[in-house]
Amino acid sequence: MSICLRSDRKLRARRVGLALLAGAAALACASSRGLAAEPMYAPDGALLPPADYREWVFLSSGIDMSYRDGAPMAGESMFDNVFVDPKSWAAFKRTGLWPDKTVFVMEGRGASSHGSINKHGQFQTSLMGVEYHVRDTARFKGGWAFFAADAAAKPAALLAPGESCYACHESHGAVDSTFTQFYPTARAIAEKAGTYHER
């Protein structure tokens, strides 16, 4: 084999190796970006949904919660499951505050008491909708915004600042405008940090 052919083969091998390394780095970067979950937006302002949110930090679950007086609305029962991106959770554990670019995901799931061997209580069923609470101080007046979609894979529409959720969270959020009072592990961290305010 000539030196030229041997060099050519080495060059091709080196290029393949570099391509594999680049591919691995890109995959790691994409994975890291997914877990860090800095909010990303469509050209129309809709929030692009994070595909891996169920791998995020699970904060809490509630069933049939309502923030209004009177009897609950008639209809199906529903669970709310709340997740937050790992990068923001790590910062919150250090400071007791939710940092810029925090993304909360609240998925609504149906509740059923009839299925398999269950005799009492309720369990979660199909996805009914997804809501997002996002902190992006450069983008939103007041720093926070809300988005909603009827499916986890769909871009979520921005809810107008006049929607009641903004005023409600502003008035009753225990840490900034977040309902940390309903996330027991996070609540303990905020209380210890002195950032918790009962409302």
Secondary structure, 3 states (H helix, E strand, C coil): CCHHHHHHHHHHHHHHHHHHHHHHHHHHHHHHHHHHCCCCECCCCCECCCCCHHHCEEEEEEECCCCCCCCCCCCCCEEEEEEECHHHHHHHHHHCCCCCCCEEEEEEEEEECCCCCCCCCCEEEEEEEEEEEEECCCCCCCCEEEEEECCCCCCEEECCCCCHHHHHHHHHCCECCECHHHCHHHHHHHHHHCCCCCC
